[in-house]
Structure formats: C-alpha cells, structure tokens
Amino acid sequence: QVQLVESGGGLVQAGGSLRLSCAASARTFILYAMGWFRQAPGKEREFVAGISRGGSRTAYADSVKGRFAISRENAKNTVSLQMNSLKPEDTGVYYCAARSGIETIMPEDYDYWGQGTQVTVSS
C-alpha cells in the first residue's frame, strides 16, 4: 500500500506561481512512476504531468508545457509540481498518483491516489 499526501495548493492571481508537493509512504518509492492529475468542477480528471521511476523521463499535457515542471526526490519519497504563469483555466483539485511500472497519462492506470489539493487561479 502507498499513501500519498499532497500539499501546497491555494489561491493565486493569474500569472503567479505555486509549488505542489506530494509525500509518499512507500518504502520502495523508486518502484513507482508518479503523476499529477487535476479535476475542474463538472469535468473529468485529466493528466497534467508524469515522471518515471528514476526521474529521467517526464511528460506533460500540452496545456501546461513550458509552464509546469514535475520533479521527484527518491531519497525523500517526494514528488513536486512547480506551476508558473498560472491561468484561470488551471483551477481545479490537483491529485498526486502512483503506479508500479512505467508512467502513463491515463488516470485508470494509477493504483494509488492522494486526497487532492485545491488550486484556484483568479483572473
């Protein structure tokens, strides 16, 4: 079992930045690919960013490329999402997720989820 706890959400003006963090309980954190997803009211959960087990590969949704950066510190069992140049359309609940094996963009491929952290970007 893997427990994930997100932090760092909040209210920010358009153009601002936030850094989300996710702490994992897994003893073998390095065996898990990690992803960040988000869900806006009335919309389906969507992929934001993913990172491979060792951190050498990353992937981003087109809507956040060049603005967001995912990273991980396996020694600390953490994964982060640096979000810059935030837009109102980035508003939503952001979830950290883990899966054994390689990273994917499909939420149904992930086995473990955090409780989510709210990000609100005002215009």
C-alpha positions as CSV (number, residue, x, y, z in Angstrom):
1,Q,0.0,0.0,0.0
2,V,1.1,3.5,-0.8
3,Q,-0.3,6.6,1.0
4,L,0.0,9.9,-0.8
5,V,-0.4,13.3,0.8
6,E,-0.5,16.5,-1.3
7,S,0.2,20.0,-0.1
8,G,0.9,23.4,-1.5
9,G,-2.4,24.4,-3.1
10,G,-4.1,27.7,-2.6
11,L,-5.4,30.9,-4.2
12,V,-3.2,32.8,-6.6
13,Q,-3.6,35.5,-9.2
14,A,-3.2,34.8,-12.9
15,G,0.4,34.9,-13.8
16,G,1.5,33.7,-10.4
17,S,3.2,30.5,-9.2
18,L,2.6,27.7,-6.9
19,R,4.5,24.6,-5.9
20,L,2.7,21.4,-5.1
21,S,4.3,18.6,-3.2
22,C,3.3,15.0,-2.6
23,A,4.8,12.9,0.2
24,A,4.6,9.1,-0.3
25,S,4.7,6.4,2.4
26,A,6.1,3.7,0.2
27,R,9.4,2.1,1.4
28,T,10.1,1.3,-2.3
29,F,9.1,4.7,-3.7
30,I,11.6,4.3,-6.6
31,L,9.5,1.4,-8.0
32,Y,6.6,3.8,-8.7
33,A,6.0,6.1,-11.6
34,M,4.3,9.3,-10.4
35,G,1.7,11.5,-12.0
36,W,-0.2,14.7,-11.3
37,F,-3.8,15.0,-12.4
38,R,-6.4,17.7,-12.0
39,Q,-10.1,17.9,-12.0
40,A,-12.2,21.0,-12.5
41,P,-15.8,21.2,-11.5
42,G,-18.0,19.4,-13.9
43,K,-15.1,18.0,-15.8
44,E,-13.3,14.7,-16.0
45,R,-10.0,14.1,-14.2
46,E,-7.2,14.9,-16.6
47,F,-3.5,14.2,-16.9
48,V,-1.1,17.1,-16.1
49,A,2.4,15.7,-15.7
50,G,4.2,12.4,-15.2
51,I,7.6,11.3,-14.2
52,S,9.4,7.9,-14.5
53,R,10.6,5.9,-11.5
54,G,14.2,7.2,-11.8
55,G,13.1,10.7,-12.8
56,S,14.8,10.7,-16.2
57,R,11.6,10.9,-18.2
58,T,8.9,13.4,-17.9
59,A,5.7,14.1,-19.8
60,Y,3.3,17.0,-19.8
61,A,-0.2,17.8,-21.1
62,D,0.0,20.3,-24.0
63,S,-1.9,22.8,-21.9
64,V,0.9,23.1,-19.3
65,K,4.0,22.5,-21.4
66,G,6.6,25.3,-20.7
67,R,4.8,26.4,-17.6
68,F,4.8,23.4,-15.3
69,A,7.7,21.2,-14.2
70,I,7.5,17.9,-12.4
71,S,10.4,16.5,-10.3
72,R,11.0,13.9,-7.7
73,E,13.4,13.2,-4.8
74,N,13.5,9.4,-4.3
75,A,15.6,9.8,-1.2
76,K,12.8,11.8,0.4
77,N,9.9,10.0,-1.1
78,T,8.5,13.2,-2.6
79,V,7.3,14.4,-6.0
80,S,6.7,18.1,-6.8
81,L,4.9,20.1,-9.4
82,Q,6.2,23.6,-10.0
83,M,3.5,25.7,-11.6
84,N,4.4,29.0,-13.2
85,S,2.4,31.5,-15.3
86,L,-0.8,30.2,-13.9
87,K,-4.1,30.8,-15.7
88,P,-7.7,30.7,-14.5
89,E,-8.2,27.5,-16.5
90,D,-5.6,25.8,-14.3
91,T,-8.1,26.0,-11.5
92,G,-9.1,22.6,-10.0
93,V,-8.3,19.9,-7.5
94,Y,-4.8,18.5,-8.1
95,Y,-4.1,14.9,-7.3
96,C,-0.9,13.0,-6.9
97,A,-0.9,9.4,-8.1
98,A,1.4,6.4,-8.2
99,R,1.6,3.3,-10.2
100,S,4.1,0.4,-10.4
101,G,5.8,0.2,-13.7
102,I,6.2,2.9,-16.3
103,E,4.4,6.3,-16.3
104,T,1.3,6.8,-18.3
105,I,-1.2,9.6,-18.9
106,M,-4.4,7.6,-18.2
107,P,-5.8,8.0,-14.7
108,E,-7.2,4.5,-14.7
109,D,-3.7,3.1,-14.9
110,Y,-2.7,4.5,-11.5
111,D,-3.2,2.4,-8.4
112,Y,-2.8,5.0,-5.6
113,W,-4.2,8.5,-5.2
114,G,-3.9,11.3,-2.7
115,Q,-6.8,13.2,-1.4
116,G,-6.2,16.2,-3.6
117,T,-5.3,19.9,-3.0
118,Q,-7.3,22.8,-4.3
119,V,-5.7,25.3,-6.7
120,T,-7.6,28.4,-7.6
121,V,-6.3,31.0,-10.1
122,S,-8.2,34.3,-10.1
123,S,-8.3,36.5,-13.2
